[in-house]
Amino acid sequence: MGDTADGWFRKNLRCSRAAFLEIVDRVTERWKNLHPPVLHSRFTIQDRVAATLFYFCHGVSMEQAGRIAGMSERAKVFINQVIHTLESSWLDDVIRLPRT
């Protein structure tokens, strides 16, 4: 069974903490090939992935999703970076549409 932090992840990001950390690891692995390094930003890749998952799961605006990580006007840029990374790296491997 998950730890106590799992409840927050399941409620807000619709996944376990372990699944979230796996997604962060995969995005981080591919990030360097698609975007400049996150060096002096207050918002880590982990923050950006959290905001993106919240955006996907709750049907809110990107700005509203960014608030969970304390982001403001840059939320849209950060969320779009994560979406681009996901699309470029795993979309074909993870999402399958019906063929009939």
Beta strands, then each sheet from edge to edge (+ up, - down):
end
